[in-house]
Amino acid sequence: MKQKRTLNDVFTLGLLAMYMYALLKIILFKFRAIDMTFLWQQLKMSLKNPDLISGRLHEGNLIPFHEISRTIYVLSDHDLINLVGNIVIFMPFGVFLGILSNKKLSHMGAFLLALGLSLCLESAQVLFAIGSFDVDDLILNSSGGLLGCMACKLCVKLVTAASSVIRPGDRPI
């Protein structure tokens, strides 16, 4: 039984690693190739001139719900896909948190872990000059992580409840 649990954990961690790679590829590189030489050049440029980092931060969205409310008001297809996509892309992270925490993670913990990951990605976009910082992305990504964790916990409860109803020896109808 313990060996099966360990294999499940290794499999889950492998899936998490693939998800994290895909997340980096989508958010930081917009599906393009990961070019380490380019990243190193961008990082050196940013560190040599901190004003560039400051400028990129000020060009981004630092006002909570500004882009979200604009998107809802304008309701263009592209903006709506971006809004929903920022939630959906972090839902698997929340599911992984729910699976790996074995029910020990609170909803606030899931939200904060998703917020931390999102903050790292948003900051990396600024530091490597490959995107803009958007506080609304933090809100949407964190909400997606929370929703994923809540969905995982709900599924576990439903499966547990269903398995307790069917006892060994009972035949399904």
mmCIF file of the C-alpha atoms, coordinates in Angstrom:
data_MODEL
# 
_entry.id   MODEL 
# 
loop_
_atom_site.group_PDB 
_atom_site.id 
_atom_site.type_symbol 
_atom_site.label_atom_id 
_atom_site.label_alt_id 
_atom_site.label_comp_id 
_atom_site.label_asym_id 
_atom_site.label_entity_id 
_atom_site.label_seq_id 
_atom_site.pdbx_PDB_ins_code 
_atom_site.Cartn_x 
_atom_site.Cartn_y 
_atom_site.Cartn_z 
_atom_site.occupancy 
_atom_site.B_iso_or_equiv 
_atom_site.pdbx_formal_charge 
_atom_site.auth_seq_id 
_atom_site.auth_comp_id 
_atom_site.auth_asym_id 
_atom_site.auth_atom_id 
_atom_site.pdbx_PDB_model_num 
ATOM 1   C CA . MET A 1 1   ? 0.000   0.000  0.000   1.00 0.00 ? 1   MET A CA 1 
ATOM 2   C CA . LYS A 1 2   ? 2.818   2.390  0.903   1.00 0.00 ? 2   LYS A CA 1 
ATOM 3   C CA . GLN A 1 3   ? 4.618   1.644  -2.382  1.00 0.00 ? 3   GLN A CA 1 
ATOM 4   C CA . LYS A 1 4   ? 1.417   2.453  -4.313  1.00 0.00 ? 4   LYS A CA 1 
ATOM 5   C CA . ARG A 1 5   ? 1.117   5.763  -2.446  1.00 0.00 ? 5   ARG A CA 1 
ATOM 6   C CA . THR A 1 6   ? 4.738   6.627  -3.259  1.00 0.00 ? 6   THR A CA 1 
ATOM 7   C CA . LEU A 1 7   ? 4.184   5.850  -6.950  1.00 0.00 ? 7   LEU A CA 1 
ATOM 8   C CA . ASN A 1 8   ? 1.082   8.038  -6.920  1.00 0.00 ? 8   ASN A CA 1 
ATOM 9   C CA . ASP A 1 9   ? 3.070   10.876 -5.327  1.00 0.00 ? 9   ASP A CA 1 
ATOM 10  C CA . VAL A 1 10  ? 5.877   10.540 -7.894  1.00 0.00 ? 10  VAL A CA 1 
ATOM 11  C CA . PHE A 1 11  ? 3.333   10.499 -10.718 1.00 0.00 ? 11  PHE A CA 1 
ATOM 12  C CA . THR A 1 12  ? 1.562   13.560 -9.278  1.00 0.00 ? 12  THR A CA 1 
ATOM 13  C CA . LEU A 1 13  ? 4.863   15.433 -8.858  1.00 0.00 ? 13  LEU A CA 1 
ATOM 14  C CA . GLY A 1 14  ? 5.773   14.555 -12.447 1.00 0.00 ? 14  GLY A CA 1 
ATOM 15  C CA . LEU A 1 15  ? 2.469   15.966 -13.661 1.00 0.00 ? 15  LEU A CA 1 
ATOM 16  C CA . LEU A 1 16  ? 3.048   19.077 -11.532 1.00 0.00 ? 16  LEU A CA 1 
ATOM 17  C CA . ALA A 1 17  ? 6.481   19.548 -13.121 1.00 0.00 ? 17  ALA A CA 1 
ATOM 18  C CA . MET A 1 18  ? 4.965   19.298 -16.615 1.00 0.00 ? 18  MET A CA 1 
ATOM 19  C CA . TYR A 1 19  ? 2.231   21.756 -15.633 1.00 0.00 ? 19  TYR A CA 1 
ATOM 20  C CA . MET A 1 20  ? 4.797   24.226 -14.264 1.00 0.00 ? 20  MET A CA 1 
ATOM 21  C CA . TYR A 1 21  ? 6.807   23.973 -17.489 1.00 0.00 ? 21  TYR A CA 1 
ATOM 22  C CA . ALA A 1 22  ? 3.666   24.642 -19.536 1.00 0.00 ? 22  ALA A CA 1 
ATOM 23  C CA . LEU A 1 23  ? 2.747   27.546 -17.243 1.00 0.00 ? 23  LEU A CA 1 
ATOM 24  C CA . LEU A 1 24  ? 6.171   29.150 -17.730 1.00 0.00 ? 24  LEU A CA 1 
ATOM 25  C CA . LYS A 1 25  ? 5.988   28.579 -21.465 1.00 0.00 ? 25  LYS A CA 1 
ATOM 26  C CA . ILE A 1 26  ? 2.545   30.173 -21.716 1.00 0.00 ? 26  ILE A CA 1 
ATOM 27  C CA . ILE A 1 27  ? 2.872   33.092 -19.293 1.00 0.00 ? 27  ILE A CA 1 
ATOM 28  C CA . LEU A 1 28  ? 6.486   34.108 -19.730 1.00 0.00 ? 28  LEU A CA 1 
ATOM 29  C CA . PHE A 1 29  ? 7.225   33.056 -23.289 1.00 0.00 ? 29  PHE A CA 1 
ATOM 30  C CA . LYS A 1 30  ? 3.797   33.209 -24.928 1.00 0.00 ? 30  LYS A CA 1 
ATOM 31  C CA . PHE A 1 31  ? 4.357   29.710 -26.384 1.00 0.00 ? 31  PHE A CA 1 
ATOM 32  C CA . ARG A 1 32  ? 7.731   30.690 -27.949 1.00 0.00 ? 32  ARG A CA 1 
ATOM 33  C CA . ALA A 1 33  ? 10.978  28.804 -27.396 1.00 0.00 ? 33  ALA A CA 1 
ATOM 34  C CA . ILE A 1 34  ? 12.755  29.302 -24.078 1.00 0.00 ? 34  ILE A CA 1 
ATOM 35  C CA . ASP A 1 35  ? 15.993  31.062 -24.978 1.00 0.00 ? 35  ASP A CA 1 
ATOM 36  C CA . MET A 1 36  ? 18.319  31.166 -21.965 1.00 0.00 ? 36  MET A CA 1 
ATOM 37  C CA . THR A 1 37  ? 20.837  33.449 -23.738 1.00 0.00 ? 37  THR A CA 1 
ATOM 38  C CA . PHE A 1 38  ? 18.082  35.974 -24.394 1.00 0.00 ? 38  PHE A CA 1 
ATOM 39  C CA . LEU A 1 39  ? 16.888  35.766 -20.786 1.00 0.00 ? 39  LEU A CA 1 
ATOM 40  C CA . TRP A 1 40  ? 20.417  36.286 -19.484 1.00 0.00 ? 40  TRP A CA 1 
ATOM 41  C CA . GLN A 1 41  ? 20.850  39.364 -21.709 1.00 0.00 ? 41  GLN A CA 1 
ATOM 42  C CA . GLN A 1 42  ? 17.503  40.770 -20.566 1.00 0.00 ? 42  GLN A CA 1 
ATOM 43  C CA . LEU A 1 43  ? 18.363  40.179 -16.912 1.00 0.00 ? 43  LEU A CA 1 
ATOM 44  C CA . LYS A 1 44  ? 21.777  41.862 -17.254 1.00 0.00 ? 44  LYS A CA 1 
ATOM 45  C CA . MET A 1 45  ? 20.152  44.841 -18.988 1.00 0.00 ? 45  MET A CA 1 
ATOM 46  C CA . SER A 1 46  ? 17.562  45.171 -16.214 1.00 0.00 ? 46  SER A CA 1 
ATOM 47  C CA . LEU A 1 47  ? 20.089  44.862 -13.398 1.00 0.00 ? 47  LEU A CA 1 
ATOM 48  C CA . LYS A 1 48  ? 22.432  47.424 -14.978 1.00 0.00 ? 48  LYS A CA 1 
ATOM 49  C CA . ASN A 1 49  ? 19.608  49.935 -15.225 1.00 0.00 ? 49  ASN A CA 1 
ATOM 50  C CA . PRO A 1 50  ? 17.031  49.662 -12.409 1.00 0.00 ? 50  PRO A CA 1 
ATOM 51  C CA . ASP A 1 51  ? 15.132  52.588 -13.934 1.00 0.00 ? 51  ASP A CA 1 
ATOM 52  C CA . LEU A 1 52  ? 14.034  50.202 -16.679 1.00 0.00 ? 52  LEU A CA 1 
ATOM 53  C CA . ILE A 1 53  ? 12.430  47.950 -14.071 1.00 0.00 ? 53  ILE A CA 1 
ATOM 54  C CA . SER A 1 54  ? 10.733  50.919 -12.441 1.00 0.00 ? 54  SER A CA 1 
ATOM 55  C CA . GLY A 1 55  ? 9.481   52.147 -15.799 1.00 0.00 ? 55  GLY A CA 1 
ATOM 56  C CA . ARG A 1 56  ? 8.078   48.746 -16.724 1.00 0.00 ? 56  ARG A CA 1 
ATOM 57  C CA . LEU A 1 57  ? 6.286   48.563 -13.374 1.00 0.00 ? 57  LEU A CA 1 
ATOM 58  C CA . HIS A 1 58  ? 4.699   51.963 -13.933 1.00 0.00 ? 58  HIS A CA 1 
ATOM 59  C CA . GLU A 1 59  ? 3.661   50.961 -17.468 1.00 0.00 ? 59  GLU A CA 1 
ATOM 60  C CA . GLY A 1 60  ? 1.822   47.951 -16.061 1.00 0.00 ? 60  GLY A CA 1 
ATOM 61  C CA . ASN A 1 61  ? -1.448  47.904 -14.186 1.00 0.00 ? 61  ASN A CA 1 
ATOM 62  C CA . LEU A 1 62  ? -1.006  48.579 -10.475 1.00 0.00 ? 62  LEU A CA 1 
ATOM 63  C CA . ILE A 1 63  ? -4.661  49.454 -9.787  1.00 0.00 ? 63  ILE A CA 1 
ATOM 64  C CA . PRO A 1 64  ? -6.690  46.462 -8.527  1.00 0.00 ? 64  PRO A CA 1 
ATOM 65  C CA . PHE A 1 65  ? -9.709  45.555 -10.686 1.00 0.00 ? 65  PHE A CA 1 
ATOM 66  C CA . HIS A 1 66  ? -8.839  48.217 -13.312 1.00 0.00 ? 66  HIS A CA 1 
ATOM 67  C CA . GLU A 1 67  ? -8.325  45.775 -16.202 1.00 0.00 ? 67  GLU A CA 1 
ATOM 68  C CA . ILE A 1 68  ? -11.017 43.419 -14.922 1.00 0.00 ? 68  ILE A CA 1 
ATOM 69  C CA . SER A 1 69  ? -13.661 46.178 -14.912 1.00 0.00 ? 69  SER A CA 1 
ATOM 70  C CA . ARG A 1 70  ? -12.449 47.498 -18.293 1.00 0.00 ? 70  ARG A CA 1 
ATOM 71  C CA . THR A 1 71  ? -12.711 43.996 -19.753 1.00 0.00 ? 71  THR A CA 1 
ATOM 72  C CA . ILE A 1 72  ? -16.226 43.502 -18.392 1.00 0.00 ? 72  ILE A CA 1 
ATOM 73  C CA . TYR A 1 73  ? -17.261 46.925 -19.720 1.00 0.00 ? 73  TYR A CA 1 
ATOM 74  C CA . VAL A 1 74  ? -15.717 46.473 -23.199 1.00 0.00 ? 74  VAL A CA 1 
ATOM 75  C CA . LEU A 1 75  ? -16.396 42.718 -23.416 1.00 0.00 ? 75  LEU A CA 1 
ATOM 76  C CA . SER A 1 76  ? -14.247 42.029 -26.476 1.00 0.00 ? 76  SER A CA 1 
ATOM 77  C CA . ASP A 1 77  ? -13.537 38.390 -27.286 1.00 0.00 ? 77  ASP A CA 1 
ATOM 78  C CA . HIS A 1 78  ? -9.772  38.768 -26.777 1.00 0.00 ? 78  HIS A CA 1 
ATOM 79  C CA . ASP A 1 79  ? -10.123 40.483 -23.402 1.00 0.00 ? 79  ASP A CA 1 
ATOM 80  C CA . LEU A 1 80  ? -12.739 38.008 -22.197 1.00 0.00 ? 80  LEU A CA 1 
ATOM 81  C CA . ILE A 1 81  ? -10.513 35.053 -23.163 1.00 0.00 ? 81  ILE A CA 1 
ATOM 82  C CA . ASN A 1 82  ? -7.632  36.724 -21.295 1.00 0.00 ? 82  ASN A CA 1 
ATOM 83  C CA . LEU A 1 83  ? -9.819  37.259 -18.213 1.00 0.00 ? 83  LEU A CA 1 
ATOM 84  C CA . VAL A 1 84  ? -11.171 33.711 -18.095 1.00 0.00 ? 84  VAL A CA 1 
ATOM 85  C CA . GLY A 1 85  ? -7.816  32.277 -19.164 1.00 0.00 ? 85  GLY A CA 1 
ATOM 86  C CA . ASN A 1 86  ? -6.041  33.855 -16.185 1.00 0.00 ? 86  ASN A CA 1 
ATOM 87  C CA . ILE A 1 87  ? -8.419  32.012 -13.873 1.00 0.00 ? 87  ILE A CA 1 
ATOM 88  C CA . VAL A 1 88  ? -8.449  28.693 -15.730 1.00 0.00 ? 88  VAL A CA 1 
ATOM 89  C CA . ILE A 1 89  ? -4.668  28.479 -16.175 1.00 0.00 ? 89  ILE A CA 1 
ATOM 90  C CA . PHE A 1 90  ? -4.153  28.441 -12.390 1.00 0.00 ? 90  PHE A CA 1 
ATOM 91  C CA . MET A 1 91  ? -6.935  25.985 -11.548 1.00 0.00 ? 91  MET A CA 1 
ATOM 92  C CA . PRO A 1 92  ? -4.664  22.954 -12.104 1.00 0.00 ? 92  PRO A CA 1 
ATOM 93  C CA . PHE A 1 93  ? -2.196  24.475 -9.631  1.00 0.00 ? 93  PHE A CA 1 
ATOM 94  C CA . GLY A 1 94  ? -4.972  24.543 -7.034  1.00 0.00 ? 94  GLY A CA 1 
ATOM 95  C CA . VAL A 1 95  ? -5.884  20.936 -7.834  1.00 0.00 ? 95  VAL A CA 1 
ATOM 96  C CA . PHE A 1 96  ? -2.246  19.898 -7.362  1.00 0.00 ? 96  PHE A CA 1 
ATOM 97  C CA . LEU A 1 97  ? -2.179  21.772 -4.047  1.00 0.00 ? 97  LEU A CA 1 
ATOM 98  C CA . GLY A 1 98  ? -5.309  19.931 -2.953  1.00 0.00 ? 98  GLY A CA 1 
ATOM 99  C CA . ILE A 1 99  ? -3.933  16.535 -3.961  1.00 0.00 ? 99  ILE A CA 1 
ATOM 100 C CA . LEU A 1 100 ? -0.459  17.019 -2.503  1.00 0.00 ? 100 LEU A CA 1 
ATOM 101 C CA . SER A 1 101 ? -1.592  18.586 0.778   1.00 0.00 ? 101 SER A CA 1 
ATOM 102 C CA . ASN A 1 102 ? -3.772  15.616 1.786   1.00 0.00 ? 102 ASN A CA 1 
ATOM 103 C CA . LYS A 1 103 ? -6.600  17.892 3.033   1.00 0.00 ? 103 LYS A CA 1 
ATOM 104 C CA . LYS A 1 104 ? -4.233  19.865 5.292   1.00 0.00 ? 104 LYS A CA 1 
ATOM 105 C CA . LEU A 1 105 ? -4.223  23.074 3.246   1.00 0.00 ? 105 LEU A CA 1 
ATOM 106 C CA . SER A 1 106 ? -6.772  25.766 4.044   1.00 0.00 ? 106 SER A CA 1 
ATOM 107 C CA . HIS A 1 107 ? -8.492  27.783 1.355   1.00 0.00 ? 107 HIS A CA 1 
ATOM 108 C CA . MET A 1 108 ? -6.496  30.813 2.446   1.00 0.00 ? 108 MET A CA 1 
ATOM 109 C CA . GLY A 1 109 ? -3.295  28.771 2.145   1.00 0.00 ? 109 GLY A CA 1 
ATOM 110 C CA . ALA A 1 110 ? -4.179  27.741 -1.402  1.00 0.00 ? 110 ALA A CA 1 
ATOM 111 C CA . PHE A 1 111 ? -4.991  31.341 -2.308  1.00 0.00 ? 111 PHE A CA 1 
ATOM 112 C CA . LEU A 1 112 ? -1.699  32.580 -0.848  1.00 0.00 ? 112 LEU A CA 1 
ATOM 113 C CA . LEU A 1 113 ? 0.390   29.898 -2.581  1.00 0.00 ? 113 LEU A CA 1 
ATOM 114 C CA . ALA A 1 114 ? -1.273  30.709 -5.919  1.00 0.00 ? 114 ALA A CA 1 
ATOM 115 C CA . LEU A 1 115 ? -0.714  34.416 -5.222  1.00 0.00 ? 115 LEU A CA 1 
ATOM 116 C CA . GLY A 1 116 ? 2.966   33.755 -4.514  1.00 0.00 ? 116 GLY A CA 1 
ATOM 117 C CA . LEU A 1 117 ? 3.448   31.804 -7.739  1.00 0.00 ? 117 LEU A CA 1 
ATOM 118 C CA . SER A 1 118 ? 1.587   34.429 -9.731  1.00 0.00 ? 118 SER A CA 1 
ATOM 119 C CA . LEU A 1 119 ? 3.652   37.208 -8.132  1.00 0.00 ? 119 LEU A CA 1 
ATOM 120 C CA . CYS A 1 120 ? 6.854   35.384 -9.091  1.00 0.00 ? 120 CYS A CA 1 
ATOM 121 C CA . LEU A 1 121 ? 5.687   35.082 -12.698 1.00 0.00 ? 121 LEU A CA 1 
ATOM 122 C CA . GLU A 1 122 ? 4.500   38.698 -12.924 1.00 0.00 ? 122 GLU A CA 1 
ATOM 123 C CA . SER A 1 123 ? 7.774   39.912 -11.404 1.00 0.00 ? 123 SER A CA 1 
ATOM 124 C CA . ALA A 1 124 ? 9.776   37.746 -13.805 1.00 0.00 ? 124 ALA A CA 1 
ATOM 125 C CA . GLN A 1 125 ? 7.981   39.375 -16.729 1.00 0.00 ? 125 GLN A CA 1 
ATOM 126 C CA . VAL A 1 126 ? 9.163   42.768 -15.497 1.00 0.00 ? 126 VAL A CA 1 
ATOM 127 C CA . LEU A 1 127 ? 12.674  41.663 -14.546 1.00 0.00 ? 127 LEU A CA 1 
ATOM 128 C CA . PHE A 1 128 ? 13.312  39.912 -17.864 1.00 0.00 ? 128 PHE A CA 1 
ATOM 129 C CA . ALA A 1 129 ? 11.447  42.603 -19.874 1.00 0.00 ? 129 ALA A CA 1 
ATOM 130 C CA . ILE A 1 130 ? 9.197   40.002 -21.521 1.00 0.00 ? 130 ILE A CA 1 
ATOM 131 C CA . GLY A 1 131 ? 5.800   41.261 -20.393 1.00 0.00 ? 131 GLY A CA 1 
ATOM 132 C CA . SER A 1 132 ? 4.053   43.731 -18.153 1.00 0.00 ? 132 SER A CA 1 
ATOM 133 C CA . PHE A 1 133 ? 3.051   43.566 -14.506 1.00 0.00 ? 133 PHE A CA 1 
ATOM 134 C CA . ASP A 1 134 ? -0.707  43.424 -13.924 1.00 0.00 ? 134 ASP A CA 1 
ATOM 135 C CA . VAL A 1 135 ? -2.131  43.294 -10.406 1.00 0.00 ? 135 VAL A CA 1 
ATOM 136 C CA . ASP A 1 136 ? -5.396  42.005 -11.877 1.00 0.00 ? 136 ASP A CA 1 
ATOM 137 C CA . ASP A 1 137 ? -3.522  38.940 -13.140 1.00 0.00 ? 137 ASP A CA 1 
ATOM 138 C CA . LEU A 1 138 ? -2.511  38.313 -9.523  1.00 0.00 ? 138 LEU A CA 1 
ATOM 139 C CA . ILE A 1 139 ? -6.157  38.493 -8.462  1.00 0.00 ? 139 ILE A CA 1 
ATOM 140 C CA . LEU A 1 140 ? -7.404  36.257 -11.274 1.00 0.00 ? 140 LEU A CA 1 
ATOM 141 C CA . ASN A 1 141 ? -4.568  33.703 -11.011 1.00 0.00 ? 141 ASN A CA 1 
ATOM 142 C CA . SER A 1 142 ? -4.973  33.442 -7.234  1.00 0.00 ? 142 SER A CA 1 
ATOM 143 C CA . SER A 1 143 ? -8.715  33.013 -7.621  1.00 0.00 ? 143 SER A CA 1 
ATOM 144 C CA . GLY A 1 144 ? -8.099  30.229 -10.140 1.00 0.00 ? 144 GLY A CA 1 
ATOM 145 C CA . GLY A 1 145 ? -5.759  28.467 -7.716  1.00 0.00 ? 145 GLY A CA 1 
ATOM 146 C CA . LEU A 1 146 ? -8.360  28.758 -4.968  1.00 0.00 ? 146 LEU A CA 1 
ATOM 147 C CA . LEU A 1 147 ? -11.145 27.449 -7.222  1.00 0.00 ? 147 LEU A CA 1 
ATOM 148 C CA . GLY A 1 148 ? -8.986  24.490 -8.282  1.00 0.00 ? 148 GLY A CA 1 
ATOM 149 C CA . CYS A 1 149 ? -8.209  23.600 -4.675  1.00 0.00 ? 149 CYS A CA 1 
ATOM 150 C CA . MET A 1 150 ? -11.866 23.931 -3.672  1.00 0.00 ? 150 MET A CA 1 
ATOM 151 C CA . ALA A 1 151 ? -12.935 21.727 -6.598  1.00 0.00 ? 151 ALA A CA 1 
ATOM 152 C CA . CYS A 1 152 ? -10.343 19.110 -5.614  1.00 0.00 ? 152 CYS A CA 1 
ATOM 153 C CA . LYS A 1 153 ? -11.517 19.078 -2.002  1.00 0.00 ? 153 LYS A CA 1 
ATOM 154 C CA . LEU A 1 154 ? -15.156 18.843 -3.118  1.00 0.00 ? 154 LEU A CA 1 
ATOM 155 C CA . CYS A 1 155 ? -14.344 15.875 -5.369  1.00 0.00 ? 155 CYS A CA 1 
ATOM 156 C CA . VAL A 1 156 ? -12.511 14.133 -2.522  1.00 0.00 ? 156 VAL A CA 1 
ATOM 157 C CA . LYS A 1 157 ? -15.525 14.664 -0.241  1.00 0.00 ? 157 LYS A CA 1 
ATOM 158 C CA . LEU A 1 158 ? -17.932 13.347 -2.873  1.00 0.00 ? 158 LEU A CA 1 
ATOM 159 C CA . VAL A 1 159 ? -15.789 10.271 -3.574  1.00 0.00 ? 159 VAL A CA 1 
ATOM 160 C CA . THR A 1 160 ? -15.349 9.624  0.152   1.00 0.00 ? 160 THR A CA 1 
ATOM 161 C CA . ALA A 1 161 ? -19.084 9.975  0.747   1.00 0.00 ? 161 ALA A CA 1 
ATOM 162 C CA . ALA A 1 162 ? -19.911 7.708  -2.184  1.00 0.00 ? 162 ALA A CA 1 
ATOM 163 C CA . SER A 1 163 ? -17.437 5.047  -1.105  1.00 0.00 ? 163 SER A CA 1 
ATOM 164 C CA . SER A 1 164 ? -18.807 5.031  2.427   1.00 0.00 ? 164 SER A CA 1 
ATOM 165 C CA . VAL A 1 165 ? -22.326 4.417  1.106   1.00 0.00 ? 165 VAL A CA 1 
ATOM 166 C CA . ILE A 1 166 ? -21.256 1.337  -0.887  1.00 0.00 ? 166 ILE A CA 1 
ATOM 167 C CA . ARG A 1 167 ? -20.017 -1.278 1.575   1.00 0.00 ? 167 ARG A CA 1 
ATOM 168 C CA . PRO A 1 168 ? -17.977 -4.322 0.576   1.00 0.00 ? 168 PRO A CA 1 
ATOM 169 C CA . GLY A 1 169 ? -20.346 -7.077 -0.451  1.00 0.00 ? 169 GLY A CA 1 
ATOM 170 C CA . ASP A 1 170 ? -23.052 -4.680 -1.576  1.00 0.00 ? 170 ASP A CA 1 
ATOM 171 C CA . ARG A 1 171 ? -24.027 -4.967 -5.187  1.00 0.00 ? 171 ARG A CA 1 
ATOM 172 C CA . PRO A 1 172 ? -24.783 -1.807 -7.127  1.00 0.00 ? 172 PRO A CA 1 
ATOM 173 C CA . ILE A 1 173 ? -28.267 -1.640 -8.591  1.00 0.00 ? 173 ILE A CA 1 
# 
